[in-house]
Amino acid sequence: MASGLPCELVLLILSAADPFTYRSLSQSCTQWSYLARDPTVLQPHLAKLPLCPANVRRPGGGMVGEDPANLVDTWHKASAALMLNARLRSHSDTTADSPCGRETKIAYSPDLERHVTLNARMLTLYQSHQGAGGQGAVLGQALLNDVRSKSPHGPILRNAPSCVFEIALARHSNLVAVALDRIVQVYDLDQPDAVPAASYLSSAAGHFITGISFEQDDDMLRIVLSNKGVVVYIGSTTRGHDGPLRRSLDYWKSPAGLGTTYLNSTKLILPDRNPCRLSNLYMLRTTSMDDILVVQMHSAAGPEGYVIFRSPLLRSDEPDRVRIVHVVCYLPAYHQYQDRSHTLWSISPQAKEHSRPRYALSPDGQFLAIVEEGHSHLTPAKAENRLFLWRIPVLETDKEDGKDIVARLPLFLGEMKGTVLRLGFAKAPGLIVEVETSAAKNMFKLDGLHIR
């Protein structure tokens, strides 16, 4: 298409293109690829990118780099980190509404094969695949251990509407966690008459629990508090050694279960940063030496974005010790040089506490997907959840950190309605992000990305 155009016109088109279009045009044919490497064209485009090395100078401040080969190398590295060559395709299938009423609390297993409901003090476990009668098979039931049960085993729950409880279903078993105020109970629906594990959450003093989920292969509970997104992990990790009590009610009754506070986001400190507040912590991966986590970062000026960091392991007898973590990379929500004319950069993450983000790390550790929930928490069917994707450094222990040539801005992939049930990466060739909500199954496929 470009072989018949004068070089002057090609240079004019390249100069006016946004970063994504410029990257695409530079790969269209030999002539455009050659002209796109011209320093007089490439230098202004580099100056428009969110470059972060200290020696980079912006428009009016001189050259970004004197060596043309250096300019091209910088452009290729920045393009890969910002995913400028991404091409997005999306698909959505509408699903039936969640099988519960307004006064019923519902939680799904991570694979969505089972779900549990809480209604009128009764926990009921179902298979999610509906039969001819419109409802899945009942797998188990148990009655809440609350003030009306007259049980001598405490702590017990107060009398409250079902919708104000927080519940979670384990991945590998029929264990169900129930939380209210600052009490946590764990039930085994395979043993409905067994006394549940129960504990007061001392870390929630002065606040109440607003979210709960099983994490780390059901070894821990992730608990979100009302104190501006504070997150506490309860339980202990096996680090590859699966004990006989794992994934059982006895484990949660033991000191290693509900009696152990493994991680508290208020005890983490980022080095070399002005005073900042961390919220919505999530554990991405564990190693034999440390934990790899992601968290929202808030400064006095407001939300700044997300941070991936490593946290050293502590002994089980010092959970309240302050940890100074090692930052892997910063994931800013926005940048002053962000070109919002392109769809993939048109919307930035809010990175606020009430966004209740969900995280998913790709199997190869190169990409991080985050869904931020809409504002309407009480009417989730009307909420617009937004999906973002970051390219991150490979999470290797020998990786040099903090050497990014650009601020790693995310791609905005799309919006979806309903309560977010699952976020993950498909086990298929290429890069496919799957988001399932109570309203639809959504698939976002990105082509053109080089995956190592």
Secondary structure, DSSP 8 states (H G I E B T S, - for coil): --TTS-HHHHHHHHHHS-HHHHHHHHTT-HHHHHHHT-HHHHHHHHHHS-B--TT---TTS--S-S-HHHHHHHHHHHHHHHTTT-EEEEEEEE----S--TT-EEEE-TTSSEEEEEETTEEEEEESS--TTSS--EEEEEE--BTTTT-SSSS-B----GGG-EEEE-SSSSEEEEEETTEEEEEETTSTTS--EEEE-GGGTTS-EEEEEEETTTTEEEEEETTTT-EEEEE---TT---TTTTSHHHHHSTTTTT-EEEEGGGEE-TT--S-EEEEEEEEEE-SSEEEEEEEEEETTEEEEEEEEEEE---TT-TTS-EE-EEEEEEES--TT--TTSGGGSS-----GGG--EEEE-TTSSEEEEEE--S-SSSGGG-EEEEEEEE-----TT---S--SB----EEEEEEES-EEEEEE-SSSSEEEEEEESSEEEEEEEES----
